[in-house]
Amino acid sequence: MTGAHDYSVPLLGDLHYDCPPIDVFHSDFRRLHAADGMFAKYQSEFESFSSMWGKDGRSAAVVNASGLCRLEDSAFALQLGDLVEGDCESPSLHRRMFDEAFALMKRTYGESLPFVTLAGNHDVRRGADRLGEYDSYRGISAAWHSKELDQEIKGPTFAFRQGPDLWVVADFNRPDPALVERLLVESGPSRHTFFCTHGAVLTNGNRNPRRWFFLGCPQYDASGRRGGGNWFSEERPAVDDARRRIRRLLAGRNAIALTGHSHHLELRDWFGDGGRITEFVMSSVTKTVKGGDLPDAPVVIGDHPKDFGRCRVPPNAATNDLVEALYAEYEPGMRRYYTADAAGHARLRISDESVVAEFFSGGAISPCATFELR
């Protein structure tokens, strides 16, 4: 029997929307950065990700299949950041990239279904500090989500209700811990709490000293300066305090985190801080940065709690006491862990009794894996 508050959500991970040839969107990047070496550094990435959207690419098929698998009870569609590739070095081209991506989503899901996206690092990338389009993105996000959700949205961190459930969307690039805490505290009780941000919540899972996850460290300081080799070590205690405060709030609500960024398909189920956080990491990118093909069907890399923070660590990777102390906060409470290489789309099915994520490989219209989140 279907309950009154049951619904589904089509789900996509990183997409890196682009268009071949690379000069369609990256001609200014080539012109401005040929001499300083940045274009040579990123050229293979531009070629790889733009080719995903060419006539022989697989990404359009993934998105199209997600639309075909939309159910009648779909409440909205969700994409977990890096909707576009960025790095246009031109505000007008950056805006055009988003306009084309938004138009694609509306063709895919229909004009009537709201489309929600998150702030990924590529969504704001321009210039040497890699945050050159941040203010533009704030405006794009606020205007888009205000229209789609029919409520006032002021920036890339916001909350909305879907029936009895709370959905919190948090900016990964310039996290605002005070706003996130307020949204979680002041929103009142909910059947399920979903916390959506681009970078992982339960660490990046690979013991990388860069701590590339939500509140692992500031991705940028208040002036927009990008983190250096020490990753703002002088600011880390305050960031760690904020990370632990928000983690306690999420655990107290037995939250489900939905994240992207890593280009992996993952499930982490962590018990601690008096509660539970279950994280589903989604992967929709069909190529690697260097041009290799990612598999459609999951190729499992690890499938046991002991694999967390271990199985994706590069050989001879450098580590330090800070990294070990960080993972010591999470490893004892990890009850389920699954990580795979895969590219596809997913569908959340949400009810009083459960929350399930169905994963569809590539452009398939039948799921190949099911993950019980609640």
N, C-alpha and C positions, 0 to 999 in steps of 0.2 A: 504494500500500500504506500502511495506517495504522500508524504506529509505536506502540510500547508506551507512550510518554510523550506522545503527542499529546492535546491537549484544547482546548476552546473556553471562552470567557468572555463571557456577555452583558454589555454595557457601556452605561451611561447617564451623561450629563452632569448638570449642574445641573437640579433638578426644582422647587424652591421649593414643595413641597407646601403647600397651603392649602385653604380651603373658603369659598365664597360663602354668604351675604353676609359682609362683612368683620368684622362684629361677632361672628361665631362665635369667632374667635381674637383679634381686635384690639380688643375693647370696652374692656379695661383700658388699652390704649395710647391710645385715644381719650379716656378719662376723665382719664388722668394727663397727657396732653400736648396737650390742646386749647388751654390758655392759653399755653404756651410756644412754640407754632408747630410743634412736631415732627410732630403728627398731620397738619396741613395739608401739611407737606413730604412725608410718606410716603403720604398717602391714595391718590394715583394709583397708586403701586406696589402697595399692598395690593389695590386694586380690579383692577388688571391681572393680578397673579399669582393671586389667588383665582379670577378668571374662567377661567383656564386649566383649572381643575378643576371648573367648573360643567357644566351639561348641554350647552352648546354649545362647551365648551372642547376643545382638541386634545391636552392632555397625557396624559389617561387612555388615549387611543388609542395614543400613543407607547409608554407603559409596557406596555399589553396586547400590542402587536405584538412588543415585545422578548421577552415570555414565549412567544409563539407561535413565535418564531424560535430558541428554545432547542434546542440539539442534544443528542443522547443522551450525548455525551462532555463536556457542560458540567461544569466542576469547581466553579465558584461564579459568582455574579453580582456585578458591581462597579458602584458608583455613586460619582461623583467629587466629592462634597461639595455643600453647599447642598441637602441632601435636603429640608429644610423651609424655609419662609419666615422663621420666627422672629418676633421683635418682638411677643410675646404680652404682655409685662409681667406675666406670671403663671406661676410655676413649674409649677402644675398644668396650665394650658393648654399650656405648652411641652411637658410630658411627654405630654399627650394628642396633640399634633401628631405627635410622634415615634411614639407607639403606633399611630396611624392609618397613618402612612407605612410603618412596618415591616409592619403587617398587609397593606397593599397589596402590598408586595414579596413576601410569602409567598404571597398569592393568585396573584400573577403567575408566580412561578418554582416554586412547590411547596415544601412544608415541608422536603423532604429536601435541597434545594440551598442551601448556605450563601450568605448575602447579606452583602457587605462594603461599607461606606461610609466616607467620609473626613470629617474636620472642616472644614467650610466656614465662612466668616464669618457667614452667615445662621443656621447651626446653633446659634450661641452668642449671638445678638443679643438683648439686653435692656438697658434703662437708658441713661443718658447716655454711659457709657463703651463701650456696644455690646458688652460682653463679660460681661454680667451672668449669663448662663447657662453660662459656661465650666465651672465646677466641676460643675454638674449634667450637662453634656454628657460630661465625663470619665467620670463614673459610668455614664451611659447607654451610652457607647461601649465601655467596658471590659466591662460585663456582657453586652452584646449579642455582641461579638466573641469573648469567652471561650466562650460557648455555641455560636456558629456555627462557629468554627474548632477547637473542642475542645482549646484550650490556654489557659494563663493569659495574659490581656491586662490590662495595668495602666493604660493610658491611650490617647490618640489617636495615639501614635507606636509602631509595633510592626512586627514582621516575621513572615512565615510561609513555609513551603515548599509548593510544589505540584510534586510529582515532583522533577525535577532543577533546577527554577527557584526563584529567590529573589524574593519579593514584599515590598517595604518600603513601609509606609504612614506618611507623615510629616505631623504637624500643621502647618498653614499659619498658624494664628492666633498661637500661641506656639511657634515652632520651637525644637527642642532639638538644636542641632548636635552636641553631644557624644554624645547617644544615637544620632542618625542615623549618625554616623561609626562608632560601636561596632557598630551593626547591620550596616553594610556591611563592616567590617574583619573582624569575628569570625564572619561567616556562612559563610566558606569559599567555594570555587569553585562556580559554577552555570552551567548551560547558557545561560539568559537571566536577566538582572536587570531587574525591573520596579520603577520608583520612582513611587509614586502620592502626589500631594499636590494640594490644591485649586487653588492658584495656580500659574501657569506656572513652569517651571524655567529656560528660556532667555529670561528677561525677559518683560515683558508685551507686547513687540512694537510698541508705539505711541509710544515716546519720551516717555512720561508721566513728569514729574519725581517723581510719587508713588511710583514703583518698586513697584507693587502686584503682587509676585510672590514666590516662595519665597526667603526670605533677601535680598530686595531691600532691605528695611529692617524693623525690628521693627514689626509691626502694633500691638502693645501692649507696654508695658514690664512689668517684673516685678510691679508693683502693679496691673496691669490698665488703666493709663491709655492712652487712644487717642493715636496719633501726631498731632502738630499740623502746622502749615505747613512746619516745617523737617524733618519726618520724622526726628526724633532725629539730626540731623546730627552731634552730638557722639558718637553711638554707631556711626556708619556705618563707620568703618575696621574695627572689630571684626566687624561684620556682614559686610562685604565679604570679610574674611579667611576667615570661616566659609563664605561662599558659594563662594569659590574652592577651599577645601579639599574640600568636598563635591562640587563640580563635577569636580575631579580624580579623586576616588574613583569617581564615576559614569562618567566617560569611560574610566577604566581598566578598568571592567567592561563597556564598550560598552553602557551601560544604555538601556533604553526608558523614557521618562517618560510617564505618563498623567495628564493634568491637566484642569481645567475652568475655572470662574470667569468667563471672558471672554464667554461666550455666543456664541462663534465656533467654527467647525470649522477646525482648523489642523493642519498638519504642518510640523515644523521638523527638519532633519537637520544637525547641527553636528559638525564635526571639529576637535578641539583637545585640549590637555592630554594628548597622547599617545594619544588614543582617540576615541570617538564617543558622542554622546548624540542619540537620536532621540526627539522629543517629539510625541505625538498629543494634541491639545486637542479635547475632545468637547463638543458642544452639543446639549442636549435641551430647552431652554426655548422655548416656542412663542410668547411675547409679549415685547415690550419693557417696560421700566419704565413708560413713558408710555402703554401700552395698544395699541401697534401690533402687527400680526402679523408674526412672523418667518417667512420662507419655509421650506417643508419641504425641497424640493430645493436643493442648494447653489447659491448665487449667488456666483460667484468674484469676489473683490476683488483678489487678488494671486496669482501663480503662478510666481514667479521668485525666486532668492536675493536679488536686488537690491531686491525689494519689502519685505524684512524690515526692520522699524523705519521704514518710509517710507509704505506705502500706507494705513495706518490712522491716520496722524497728522492731527489736525484742522487745517484751514486756520488760519494765523497762530498756531499753538500755540507757547507759550513753551518755550524750551529753555535749557540752560546747559552749562557745561563739564563738570560732573559727569555729566550725561546723555550727552553725546557721548563721554566717556571710557568710560562703561559699555558703550555700543553698539560701541565700538571693540574691546572684548574679544570680541564675538560675530560681527560682520559678516564679517570675513575668513574665518571657518571655516564659514559657512552654505552648505551645498551644495544643499539643497532647502528651499523654502518655499512653502507653499500656505495661503491663508486665504479663508474663505467665510462668508457668512451662511447658516445652515441650522438646522433643528430636526429631530431624529430620534433613532434609537438605533443601536447598533453591536454588532458581534460580533467578538471576537478569535479567531483560529485559530492555534494555537501548535504547532510541531513542531520536530524537529531541524533541518530545512532552512530554516524561515522563520517569521516572525510577521507576520500579515496582519490589518488592521482593515477589516472590511466595514461600510460606512455605509448605513443604511436611512432614506430620507426619511420624515418624519412617521410615520404608522401603517402604512407599507408592510411587506410580508413578503418582498420581493426587494430585494437591495442595488442601490443606484444608483451607488456608487463604492467602489473598493478601494484601500487604502493599504498599500504594502509597507513594513513597519517593519524587517524583517530578511529 
